[in-house]
Amino acid sequence: MAFFDDRQIFKDDPNENVMNLSSNNLIELNEVIKLARANIENKIHAEGGLEFIKLKQGYKLFNALRGIEYIVDLEYNVPTNAKHKSTYTSLIRVHVIRPIHSTELLDSVIF
């Protein structure tokens, strides 16, 4: 399991626990955030619309049967009253799974 926020990923590594998000990790998390945002914004139709603020935090877990599971907490401004233009901040949690498409079990492997 790995914990991440918008700038760093915290892995279970004996040499280095905290790493900055870069290259593949950053691309992967941006895809997950984009998918989660699209899902939220399509399902929740507020009058003034939701305003995305940032990724608050998330977890990434590899499951050999299902694929890579993500739990992301996204922060949104939600309008309460269109007349007074007041909003409140809401944290929305989304569960995303990136499935493993092609797997093959090998009987024996020669090393």
C-alpha positions in Angstrom: 0.0 0.0 0.0 1.2 3.5 -0.8 -0.2 6.8 0.5 0.1 9.9 -1.7 -0.9 13.5 -1.9 -0.7 16.0 -4.7 3.1 16.3 -4.4 4.6 13.2 -2.8 4.1 9.4 -2.6 4.9 7.6 0.6 6.0 4.0 -0.1 6.9 1.1 2.0 10.6 1.1 1.0 13.4 0.5 3.6 15.8 3.0 1.9 13.5 5.9 1.1 9.9 6.3 2.3 9.0 9.7 0.7 9.5 10.4 -3.0 8.3 13.3 -5.1 5.7 12.5 -7.7 7.4 12.3 -11.0 7.3 10.6 -14.4 5.2 7.4 -14.4 3.7 7.9 -10.9 2.6 11.5 -11.8 1.1 10.4 -15.2 -0.7 7.5 -13.5 -2.2 9.6 -10.7 -3.3 12.3 -13.2 -5.2 9.7 -15.2 -6.9 8.4 -12.0 -7.8 11.9 -10.8 -9.1 12.8 -14.3 -11.3 9.7 -14.3 -12.5 10.3 -10.7 -13.4 13.9 -11.5 -15.3 13.0 -14.6 -17.3 10.4 -12.6 -18.1 12.8 -9.8 -19.0 15.8 -12.1 -21.2 13.6 -14.3 -23.1 12.2 -11.3 -23.5 15.3 -9.2 -25.2 18.2 -10.9 -25.3 21.2 -8.7 -27.0 24.3 -9.9 -23.8 26.4 -9.9 -21.6 23.4 -10.7 -18.9 21.9 -8.6 -15.5 23.6 -8.6 -12.6 21.2 -8.2 -9.9 22.5 -5.8 -7.3 19.8 -5.4 -6.4 16.2 -4.6 -6.3 16.0 -0.8 -4.9 12.5 -0.4 -5.1 9.0 -1.7 -4.1 5.3 -1.3 -2.8 2.9 -3.9 -2.9 -0.8 -3.4 -1.9 -3.7 -5.7 -4.4 -6.6 -5.7 -3.2 -9.6 -7.8 -6.8 -10.6 -8.6 -8.4 -7.2 -9.3 -5.5 -4.9 -10.4 -4.4 -1.6 -8.9 -6.9 -0.1 -6.5 -7.0 3.6 -5.8 -8.9 5.5 -3.1 -8.7 9.2 -3.7 -10.1 12.1 -1.7 -10.9 15.1 -3.9 -11.7 18.5 -2.5 -14.6 20.5 -4.1 -16.3 23.9 -3.6 -20.0 23.2 -3.6 -22.5 26.1 -4.0 -25.1 26.5 -1.3 -26.9 29.6 -2.4 -26.8 31.0 -5.9 -28.2 34.3 -4.8 -25.5 35.0 -2.3 -22.8 33.0 -4.1 -21.8 31.1 -1.0 -20.0 27.8 -1.1 -18.7 25.2 1.3 -15.8 22.8 0.9 -16.6 19.2 0.5 -14.4 16.1 0.5 -15.5 13.4 -1.9 -14.0 9.9 -1.8 -13.8 7.8 -5.0 -12.7 4.2 -5.4 -11.0 3.5 -8.7 -9.7 0.1 -10.0 -7.3 -0.3 -12.9 -7.8 -3.9 -13.9 -5.1 -6.3 -15.1 -6.0 -7.1 -18.7 -3.9 -10.0 -19.7 -2.4 -12.4 -17.3 -1.0 -15.9 -17.8 -0.1 -18.5 -15.3 3.1 -20.4 -16.1 3.6 -24.0 -15.0 7.3 -23.8 -14.4 9.9 -21.2 -15.0 13.6 -22.1 -15.4 15.9 -19.6 -13.7 
